[in-house]
Amino acid sequence: MVENSDKSSKRAHRHRSRQLVVQFLYMWDATGDDDWENLLDDFFEIYVKEARADYAFTDELIAGFFEHHDAIDELIESHTQNWAFNRIGRTDLAILRLAVYELFYRKDIPPIVSINEAIDLSKEFSGPEAKRFINGILDRIKEKVNRPLRDPEVQ
């Protein structure tokens, strides 16, 4: 029973981290600030009530996204159908960016988890059509993922 509680707690903490990533990526996109590291410091200081030290996973996801930002955006843009990249709403784009980063660069996270989290985040942060839009793009992108959808890659 304790093991299930630990898993549930870890899952909830990771979901909270992903919520923060989406909020930060939205803010970064809206401000156009190239100095994302200072913006992240400000974000935690002003908006996040919990201690930043508790959110190493958030920092990992954000730093990883910025390391691969151009490739991630190119991947998203190449998989949108009948929709211009610059017309994707900031919230939906933040969710897609996080999911695509996890799908391609976080081998420790099963792809199906990243996709399900993206859909959950779209329900929380975006409009009713976002779930289908995000799921459609991720469904096309997941075909490029060269690993099992339900298992993390053993390192």
Backbone as JSON, one array per atom type, in Angstrom:
{
  "sequence": "MVENSDKSSKRAHRHRSRQLVVQFLYMWDATGDDDWENLLDDFFEIYVKEARADYAFTDELIAGFFEHHDAIDELIESHTQNWAFNRIGRTDLAILRLAVYELFYRKDIPPIVSINEAIDLSKEFSGPEAKRFINGILDRIKEKVNRPLRDPEVQ",
  "N": [[0.82, -1.2, 0.0], [1.94, 1.25, 0.76], [3.8, 1.58, -1.26], [2.17, 2.09, -3.54], [1.1, 4.5, -2.7], [3.41, 6.06, -2.66], [4.05, 6.05, -5.4], [1.81, 7.34, -6.4], [2.08, 9.83, -5.17], [4.5, 10.69, -6.31], [3.71, 10.81, -8.99], [1.76, 12.83, -8.84], [3.35, 14.96, -8.04], [5.05, 15.2, -10.24], [3.16, 15.87, -12.16], [2.38, 18.37, -11.21], [4.81, 19.67, -11.61], [4.9, 19.63, -14.4], [2.7, 21.27, -14.95], [3.74, 23.7, -14.07], [5.83, 23.99, -15.91], [4.4, 24.34, -18.32], [3.07, 26.76, -17.72], [5.3, 28.42, -17.4], [6.53, 28.27, -19.98], [4.53, 29.41, -21.5], [4.56, 32.03, -20.44], [7.2, 32.78, -21.13], [7.03, 32.69, -23.94], [5.12, 34.68, -24.35], [6.39, 36.97, -23.39], [8.67, 37.14, -24.93], [11.25, 37.12, -24.08], [14.63, 36.54, -24.3], [16.38, 35.75, -22.36], [15.94, 33.25, -20.75], [16.69, 31.94, -18.43], [16.97, 33.85, -16.34], [14.38, 34.78, -16.42], [13.07, 32.49, -15.58], [13.98, 32.32, -12.94], [12.7, 34.61, -11.92], [10.04, 33.83, -12.36], [9.71, 31.65, -10.57], [10.18, 33.0, -8.17], [8.13, 34.91, -8.04], [5.64, 33.65, -8.77], [5.45, 30.97, -7.92], [4.61, 29.19, -5.15], [5.71, 27.11, -3.7], [8.87, 25.75, -2.58], [11.65, 26.24, -4.67], [13.66, 24.33, -4.79], [12.32, 21.98, -4.48], [11.49, 21.38, -6.96], [13.12, 20.17, -8.97], [12.64, 18.54, -11.17], [11.01, 20.16, -12.75], [12.84, 22.18, -13.44], [14.65, 20.58, -14.91], [13.08, 19.79, -17.11], [12.48, 22.26, -18.32], [15.06, 23.33, -18.89], [15.94, 21.31, -20.6], [14.1, 21.56, -22.7], [14.88, 24.09, -23.74], [17.42, 23.5, -24.61], [16.91, 22.0, -26.85], [15.18, 23.47, -28.36], [14.83, 24.6, -31.05], [14.75, 22.29, -32.73], [12.55, 20.99, -31.63], [10.44, 22.8, -32.14], [10.52, 22.76, -34.95], [9.76, 20.12, -35.43], [7.14, 20.1, -34.41], [5.97, 22.01, -36.11], [6.23, 20.73, -38.59], [4.39, 18.73, -38.35], [1.88, 19.75, -38.1], [-1.25, 20.02, -39.58], [-2.84, 21.75, -42.11], [-2.66, 24.1, -40.66], [-1.1, 26.96, -39.57], [2.03, 27.3, -37.99], [2.56, 29.63, -36.49], [0.03, 30.32, -35.74], [-0.81, 28.69, -33.76], [-2.15, 28.55, -30.56], [-0.71, 30.09, -27.66], [-0.87, 28.64, -25.23], [-1.53, 26.02, -26.06], [0.71, 25.54, -27.64], [2.74, 25.61, -25.73], [2.12, 23.31, -24.27], [2.41, 21.35, -26.27], [5.14, 21.69, -26.85], [6.36, 20.85, -24.46], [5.48, 18.15, -24.37], [6.58, 17.08, -26.76], [9.29, 17.47, -26.27], [9.62, 15.66, -24.11], [8.9, 13.25, -25.4], [10.98, 12.82, -27.27], [13.42, 13.35, -26.03], [13.51, 12.56, -23.39], [14.1, 9.71, -22.4], [13.57, 8.23, -20.21], [10.96, 8.5, -19.6], [7.96, 7.0, -20.33], [6.58, 7.17, -23.59], [3.74, 7.16, -23.82], [2.93, 8.16, -21.39], [3.79, 10.82, -21.55], [2.14, 11.73, -23.63], [-0.45, 11.32, -22.54], [-0.27, 13.03, -20.32], [-0.03, 15.48, -21.65], [-2.55, 15.69, -22.82], [-4.14, 15.78, -20.51], [-3.17, 18.19, -19.43], [-4.04, 19.93, -21.4], [-6.77, 19.86, -20.98], [-6.89, 21.15, -18.55], [-5.77, 23.71, -18.99], [-6.54, 24.81, -21.44], [-8.88, 25.46, -24.15], [-11.98, 23.7, -25.08], [-11.57, 22.48, -27.6], [-8.9, 22.04, -27.73], [-7.88, 19.62, -26.74], [-8.39, 17.67, -28.74], [-6.97, 18.82, -30.87], [-4.28, 18.91, -29.9], [-3.9, 16.18, -29.32], [-4.16, 15.13, -31.9], [-1.91, 16.19, -33.27], [0.18, 15.13, -31.69], [-0.34, 12.44, -32.06], [0.42, 12.08, -34.72], [3.13, 12.77, -34.52], [4.13, 10.86, -32.75], [4.65, 8.64, -34.27], [7.21, 8.91, -35.13], [8.75, 8.31, -32.99], [11.11, 6.16, -31.79], [10.8, 3.88, -30.01], [9.28, 1.68, -27.56], [5.92, 2.54, -26.76], [4.82, 2.29, -24.21], [6.77, 1.78, -22.32], [9.57, 2.9, -20.39], [12.81, 3.7, -21.64], [15.46, 1.61, -20.87], [18.36, 2.58, -19.26]],
  "CA": [[0.0, 0.0, 0.0], [2.83, 2.4, 0.82], [4.41, 1.72, -2.58], [1.19, 2.76, -4.38], [1.03, 5.88, -2.23], [4.63, 6.72, -3.13], [3.9, 6.24, -6.84], [0.79, 8.36, -6.59], [2.68, 11.09, -4.76], [5.48, 11.06, -7.34], [2.94, 11.17, -10.18], [1.14, 14.13, -8.58], [4.42, 15.96, -8.02], [5.49, 15.38, -11.63], [2.09, 16.6, -12.85], [2.52, 19.77, -10.78], [5.98, 20.19, -12.31], [4.51, 19.88, -15.8], [1.85, 22.47, -14.94], [4.64, 24.85, -13.97], [6.54, 24.12, -17.19], [3.46, 24.93, -19.29], [2.89, 28.16, -17.35], [6.53, 29.15, -17.7], [6.72, 28.37, -21.43], [3.55, 30.41, -21.94], [5.09, 33.33, -20.05], [8.38, 33.04, -21.95], [6.57, 32.98, -25.3], [4.39, 35.95, -24.33], [7.3, 38.1, -23.15], [9.71, 37.2, -25.95], [12.51, 37.31, -23.37], [15.63, 35.52, -24.65], [17.1, 35.33, -21.15], [14.97, 32.38, -20.1], [17.14, 31.53, -17.09], [16.56, 34.9, -15.4], [12.92, 34.77, -16.4], [12.68, 31.35, -14.75], [14.2, 32.73, -11.55], [11.59, 35.51, -11.58], [8.81, 33.03, -12.35], [9.63, 30.94, -9.29], [10.13, 33.96, -7.06], [6.86, 35.64, -8.02], [4.42, 32.89, -8.98], [5.43, 29.63, -7.35], [4.61, 29.29, -3.69], [6.55, 26.06, -3.15], [10.31, 25.98, -2.69], [12.18, 25.83, -5.98], [14.47, 23.12, -4.62], [11.41, 20.84, -4.6], [11.06, 21.25, -8.34], [14.24, 19.85, -9.86], [12.07, 17.99, -12.4], [10.59, 21.33, -13.52], [14.06, 22.77, -14.01], [15.18, 19.66, -15.92], [12.23, 19.86, -18.3], [12.64, 23.57, -18.95], [16.41, 23.41, -19.46], [15.97, 20.39, -21.73], [13.38, 22.17, -23.82], [15.67, 25.15, -24.35], [18.56, 22.87, -25.28], [16.45, 21.42, -28.12], [14.06, 24.33, -28.75], [14.63, 24.71, -32.5], [14.35, 20.99, -33.27], [11.19, 20.71, -31.15], [9.5, 23.63, -32.9], [10.48, 22.24, -36.32], [8.98, 18.88, -35.4], [5.73, 20.48, -34.26], [5.53, 22.69, -37.34], [6.14, 19.77, -39.7], [3.29, 17.79, -38.12], [0.57, 20.41, -38.08], [-1.9, 19.91, -40.88], [-3.79, 22.83, -42.39], [-2.6, 25.05, -39.57], [0.21, 27.61, -39.53], [2.68, 27.21, -36.68], [2.41, 30.89, -35.75], [-1.36, 30.48, -35.32], [-1.08, 27.82, -32.61], [-2.27, 29.33, -29.34], [0.44, 29.97, -26.75], [-1.07, 27.56, -24.25], [-1.41, 24.75, -26.78], [2.1, 25.4, -28.06], [3.53, 25.26, -24.53], [1.83, 21.9, -23.98], [3.05, 20.56, -27.33], [6.6, 21.76, -26.68], [6.72, 19.97, -23.35], [5.24, 16.75, -24.75], [7.55, 16.68, -27.78], [10.57, 17.33, -25.58], [9.61, 14.39, -23.37], [8.85, 12.12, -26.34], [12.22, 12.6, -28.0], [14.65, 13.58, -25.28], [13.43, 11.98, -22.05], [13.91, 8.27, -22.62], [13.14, 7.65, -18.94], [9.51, 8.7, -19.48], [7.26, 6.3, -21.41], [5.88, 8.11, -24.47], [2.3, 7.22, -23.55], [2.77, 9.05, -20.23], [3.92, 12.2, -22.05], [0.94, 12.05, -24.4], [-1.58, 11.44, -21.6], [-0.08, 14.26, -19.54], [-0.34, 16.61, -22.53], [-4.01, 15.76, -22.94], [-4.64, 16.27, -19.21], [-2.83, 19.61, -19.32], [-4.91, 20.68, -22.31], [-8.07, 19.97, -20.31], [-6.75, 22.1, -17.45], [-5.3, 25.04, -19.35], [-6.95, 25.3, -22.74], [-10.29, 25.34, -24.48], [-12.49, 22.35, -25.33], [-11.05, 21.91, -28.85], [-7.45, 21.83, -27.61], [-7.58, 18.21, -26.51], [-8.34, 16.99, -30.05], [-5.89, 19.42, -31.64], [-3.01, 18.43, -29.35], [-3.84, 14.74, -29.52], [-3.94, 14.89, -33.33], [-0.51, 16.47, -33.6], [1.03, 14.15, -31.0], [-0.57, 11.14, -32.69], [1.28, 12.03, -35.91], [4.53, 12.84, -34.1], [4.55, 9.63, -32.05], [5.12, 7.68, -35.27], [8.66, 9.12, -35.27], [9.41, 7.86, -31.75], [11.66, 4.82, -32.05], [10.85, 3.07, -28.79], [7.94, 1.26, -27.15], [5.12, 3.64, -26.21], [4.41, 2.09, -22.82], [7.89, 1.48, -21.43], [10.73, 3.78, -20.46], [14.0, 3.04, -22.17], [16.41, 1.3, -19.81], [19.64, 3.25, -19.55]],
  "C": [[0.86, 1.26, 0.0], [3.46, 2.66, -0.54], [3.46, 2.44, -3.53], [1.06, 4.23, -3.99], [2.24, 6.68, -2.7], [4.55, 7.02, -4.62], [2.9, 7.35, -7.13], [1.32, 9.74, -6.24], [3.68, 11.59, -5.8], [4.76, 11.52, -8.6], [2.32, 12.56, -10.01], [2.19, 15.24, -8.61], [4.92, 16.24, -9.44], [4.43, 16.14, -12.43], [2.17, 18.08, -12.48], [3.72, 20.41, -11.47], [5.64, 20.52, -13.76], [3.58, 21.09, -15.91], [2.72, 23.73, -14.91], [5.41, 25.07, -15.27], [5.63, 24.79, -18.22], [3.26, 26.42, -18.98], [4.13, 28.98, -17.68], [6.72, 29.33, -19.21], [5.73, 29.36, -22.04], [4.09, 31.81, -21.66], [6.28, 33.72, -20.92], [7.97, 33.42, -23.36], [5.89, 34.34, -25.37], [5.33, 37.14, -24.17], [8.35, 38.25, -24.25], [11.1, 37.39, -25.36], [13.48, 36.18, -23.71], [16.37, 34.99, -23.44], [16.18, 34.46, -20.29], [15.39, 32.0, -18.69], [16.77, 32.57, -16.03], [15.04, 34.97, -15.3], [12.4, 33.63, -15.53], [12.88, 31.66, -13.27], [13.05, 33.63, -11.08], [10.27, 34.76, -11.46], [8.66, 32.32, -11.01], [9.47, 31.91, -8.13], [8.75, 34.59, -6.93], [5.63, 34.73, -7.98], [4.33, 31.54, -8.27], [5.58, 29.72, -5.84], [5.52, 28.25, -3.04], [8.03, 26.41, -3.35], [10.82, 25.46, -4.03], [12.99, 24.55, -5.89], [13.61, 21.86, -4.75], [11.04, 20.54, -6.05], [12.22, 21.07, -9.32], [13.73, 19.31, -11.2], [11.6, 19.12, -13.32], [11.79, 21.95, -14.21], [14.65, 21.9, -15.12], [14.39, 19.77, -17.22], [12.42, 21.17, -19.05], [14.01, 23.69, -19.61], [16.53, 22.49, -20.68], [15.25, 20.93, -22.94], [14.26, 23.2, -24.51], [16.91, 24.61, -25.06], [18.17, 22.38, -26.68], [15.31, 22.23, -28.75], [13.8, 24.34, -30.25], [14.13, 23.4, -33.11], [12.92, 20.65, -32.86], [10.17, 21.51, -31.94], [9.4, 23.17, -34.35], [9.63, 20.98, -36.4], [7.49, 19.19, -35.29], [5.21, 21.08, -35.56], [5.35, 21.7, -38.49], [4.99, 18.77, -39.53], [1.93, 18.46, -37.92], [0.0, 20.32, -39.48], [-2.93, 21.02, -41.01], [-3.81, 23.88, -41.28], [-1.2, 25.64, -39.53], [0.75, 27.58, -38.1], [2.44, 28.47, -35.85], [0.97, 31.18, -35.33], [-1.73, 29.56, -34.15], [-1.12, 28.7, -31.36], [-1.1, 29.07, -28.4], [0.31, 28.81, -25.77], [-0.89, 26.2, -24.92], [0.03, 24.5, -27.21], [2.99, 25.02, -26.88], [3.34, 23.79, -24.18], [2.51, 21.0, -25.0], [4.56, 20.54, -27.16], [7.06, 20.83, -25.56], [6.59, 18.5, -23.76], [6.28, 16.27, -25.76], [8.94, 16.56, -27.16], [10.65, 15.98, -24.86], [9.66, 13.19, -24.32], [10.22, 11.8, -26.94], [13.48, 12.68, -27.16], [14.63, 13.04, -23.86], [13.08, 10.51, -22.17], [13.44, 7.57, -21.34], [11.63, 7.77, -18.73], [8.84, 7.95, -20.63], [6.48, 7.29, -22.28], [4.39, 8.25, -24.18], [2.01, 8.12, -22.35], [2.83, 10.51, -20.69], [2.67, 12.63, -22.81], [-0.26, 12.23, -23.49], [-1.47, 12.7, -20.76], [-0.43, 15.49, -20.39], [-1.85, 16.78, -22.67], [-4.63, 16.27, -21.64], [-4.36, 17.76, -19.05], [-3.71, 20.46, -20.23], [-6.3, 20.86, -21.71], [-8.03, 21.03, -19.21], [-6.55, 23.54, -17.92], [-5.89, 25.62, -20.63], [-8.44, 25.07, -22.97], [-10.68, 23.92, -24.86], [-11.94, 21.7, -26.61], [-9.57, 21.54, -28.74], [-7.08, 20.36, -27.47], [-7.44, 17.47, -27.84], [-7.18, 17.51, -30.89], [-4.53, 18.87, -31.2], [-2.86, 16.93, -29.57], [-3.56, 14.4, -30.99], [-2.49, 15.1, -33.73], [0.4, 15.42, -32.95], [0.85, 12.75, -31.59], [0.3, 10.99, -33.95], [2.76, 12.0, -35.52], [5.0, 11.53, -33.48], [5.04, 8.55, -33.01], [6.63, 7.78, -35.48], [9.44, 8.65, -34.05], [9.84, 6.41, -31.94], [11.86, 4.03, -30.77], [9.43, 2.69, -28.41], [7.19, 2.41, -26.46], [4.85, 3.5, -24.71], [5.56, 1.86, -21.84], [8.96, 2.56, -21.53], [11.9, 2.99, -21.04], [14.98, 2.82, -21.02], [17.76, 1.87, -20.19], [20.8, 2.5, -18.98]]
}
